Amino acid sequence: MLAEKSPYLGLTTFSPTDSSLFFGREKETESFLNRLRIQPLLAVVGPSGAGKSSFVQADVVVGLGENWQVVTVRPGLSPLATLASKLSKLGVELSDLKSELQKDSEFLANTLRQFTSKQNNQILLVVDQFEEIITLCLDKQEQSLYVEALVSAARSEKDPVRVVLTMRDDFLVRAKELKSLKDRLTQGLEILTTPDSTQLLRILTEPVRRAGYEFEDRELPVEIVDAVAGQTSALPLIAFTAVKLWEQRDKEFKQLRRRSYELMGGVGGALAKPAE
């Protein structure tokens, strides 16, 4: 008998292939996609644990539709080399991106436009954990070249290139201090807050319902959500607790049990034991 696949990913970031398990951000996604049609550069900013990366990958990317190529990259220690390597896998020729940008700040933008014209498609460049350009990239010149290249690539709504940044909110002020990004960041800001109680309830109940299971006690999901509502860490706490409940599920009656929740010590207990 095949093992049942968990409908909960826990603390793992969602990918486009996990979109069927991603719930609770429907309104934000619709609004964001509408903005992306007319604003070529957007930044998803929110607290750690708000699910920024998952929101972009499991909802936004999937909602783009056909004729889009998506490249996801993190700046890291050498942002330009990493970006060139990622794009080269699509067939974009960027032999020495840093040198080319030193000669022409529009080099990346022009290269991407030419590429999309030949391919007859559009490119979404997702720069995940954009704060790494501040925390990890120590070369100020490379930092500046990287930011300017991204901004120029996302020049106009008529162009076939879109850039989406994800970033922790505590780096927003420092990111606005980066040359050429300040005004664009202000215009393209998308604040992703911690999900409210209604969203958290969907995040907790919908995946297990789709898997053919239910909560033994219908009041239990509400109780779990009430225990974390209002906390900035609410989403990861819910995600972790859900995984533990699934692991101890009643396979015969296809239920997540209250007794399991109580034995683990509630939401706090679910996280405390592994932490120890």
N, C-alpha and C positions, 0 to 999 in steps of 0.2 A: 504494500500500500504506500503510495507516494505521500511524503510529508507535506503538510499544509503550509503554504507560504504565508508568512505573517503579513497582515494588512498594515502593520505599523513599522515605520522605519527607525523609530527611536531618535537618536541624536544624529543620524546620518543625513546628509544633505540630499534632497530630492533631485532627481535628474528628469529629463523629459520623458523617459520610459516609465517613470513612477507617477505620471500625471493623474492616472485613474485613482490614486490613493490620496491625492492632495485636495484638501477641502478648507473652506473658511475664508478664502481671499477673493471670492468671485467678484464683488463690487470693485475692489481695488484693481483687479486685473482688467476689467472692462474699461475703467477710467484710464489706466496706464496705457493700454493698447491704443486708445483714442488719442492720447497725448503723443504717443510715439509716431503716429501718422504725420503729425505736423511739427513735432519738435525732434530734431535729429540727435540731440544729446540729452539724456535724462540720467539722474542719479537717484538710486534707491537708498535712502539714508534712514537708519533706525538703530535702536539699541542692540547690543549683542544678544543673540538668542531670539530675535524677532522673526527669523526665518527669511532674511533678505535674499540669500542665494537660492533657496528653495522656491521662493515666490517667482523669481526670474526664470529659473530653469523649468519648473513643473507647470507654471501657468502662462507666463509671458511668452516664452519660446514656443510652447505648444500652440498658443493662440495666434501666432503670426500667420499661419496658413502656409500654402505652398510658395515656391519660388524664393525661398530664403535660405541662405547658408549662415549658420551660426558658429561663431568662434568664441570660445570662452578661455580667458587667460587671467592669470594673476601676475602682478608686476614682479614680485620677487626681488632678488639681488641685482639682476641684470634685465630690467624690463624690456629694453629694445631688442635684445637677443632672444628673449623668450617670446616676444610678440612676433618677431620675424620667423622663428621656428614654427610657431602655431599656424601662421598664415601660409607658410611654404607647403604645409600638408594639404592645403586646398589647391595648390598650384600657383600661388601668388609669388612672383619673383622678387625677392628682397635679399639680395646677396650680402650687402653691408649697409644695413638700415641706418646705423648711427652716422656713418660717413656721409651718406646721401642726404640725411636730414640736416647735417651741418652745412651742406651746400645749398639745400633747398628745403625749407620747412614744409612745403606742400608736397613733398615727394610721396609720402604714404597716401595722402588723399588722392593724388593723381593716379597712383598705381592701382588703388582700389577701384576707382571709377572706371579705369580702362579695363580692369579685370571683370567687373560686373557687366560692362557693356558687351564684352566678348561672350560671357556666359549667359547673358540675358536673364540675370537674376539680381537679388539684393543681398547685402551682407549686414548681419547684426554682430557687432563686436561687443562682447560682454567682458568688462574688466571687473572681475570679482575681487573683493577685499582690496579696493583701490587704496586704502590707507597704507598699504605696503610701499607705495611710492614715497611715503614720508618716513615710515619706520625702517624699511630695509634698504632702499636705494640711497647710498651715501654719496654718489656722484651727482652733484648739483646740476652739472651741465646735462647729464643724461636725463635727470629728472625733468628738467625744463624742456628738453627736446621731445620727450615722451608725451608730456601733457600737451604741448603745442601741436604735436602730430595728431593726437586724438581729437582735439578741438577742431583742427582744420579738416579732418576727415568727416566730421559731422557738421558740415558747413551750412547746408540748406535742406529744407524739407523736400525739395525737388530732386535731391541727389539720392542714389540707391544705397547709401551707407547710413547706418544708425549705430550710435554708441550708447551703451548702458553701463553705468558704474554702480557698484554696490559698495557701501561704506558705512562704518560705525559712526553713530552720531557724535561721539566725543572727538572725532577728527574733522568735523565739518568746518570749524573756524580755520584750522590750519590748512585745509584743502582750498579754502577760499583765498588764502594768501598766495597760492601758486599763480604765477604769471599766466595770463591768458585764460584762466579758468574761472576767475571770480564771477564775472557777469553771467557767463553761461551756466554756472552751477546754481546761481540764484534763480535763473529763469527755469531751469530744468529739475528743480528739486521735487522729489516724491518722498514724503515722510511715511515710513512704514512703522506703525506703532505696534506694541504688543497686542495680540488679538483680544477683543472683548469677550465677555462671558458667552454670548450667543455664538460667536465664531469658535471659541474653544470647545463648546458643546458639539458642534458639527465636526470639528477636527477629531474629537474623541469617539463619537458614535458612528459616523458615516462609514469609515473604513471597515469596521467590524461588521456592520450591517451588510455591506457589499460582499463580505466574505461568508455570509450565511450564518453569522452568529448574532447573539444579542446579550445584553446585560441581564443577568439573573434578576437583579433588583433594578427597576426602572428609575429609582431615585438615586442610584449610585453615581451615574455620570454627573448629575447636578451637584451632588455632594463633593465629587472630586474637583469639579470646576470651581465651586465656591471656596474650596481650600486654597486655591492658587490665584483667584481673580484679583487683579490689581497689582500683582507682582510683576516686575520686569522679566523675571525668569519663568513666568507662567507657562509659556509654550514648551520649553525643554522639560519642565517638570511633568507636564501632561504627557508629552511624548515618551518619556522614560517610564512613567507609571503604566501607560498603556501596553508597552512591550512586556513588562513584568506580569501584567494581568493575562496577556495572551499566552505567555509561557506556561501559566498555571490554569489554563482554561479547562472547562469540562468538555471533552471531545464528544462524549456520548450525547449530551443534551445541547451541545453547541452553545455554551454560555460562558460569559466571564462572571466569576463568582464574587459575591460580597465577602465571603469568608477569606478568600485569597487576599483581598484588599486589606482586610483587618489584620491578617497574620503578618503582612509585610509592614504593618504600622502606618498605613495611609501613604499619602504622597511623600511625606518627609522620610518615612521608613524605607520606601522603595529606593530612594537615592542614598540614604545614609549607609546602608550595609555595603554596597559596592564601593562607596567612597572610603570606607574603613579598610 
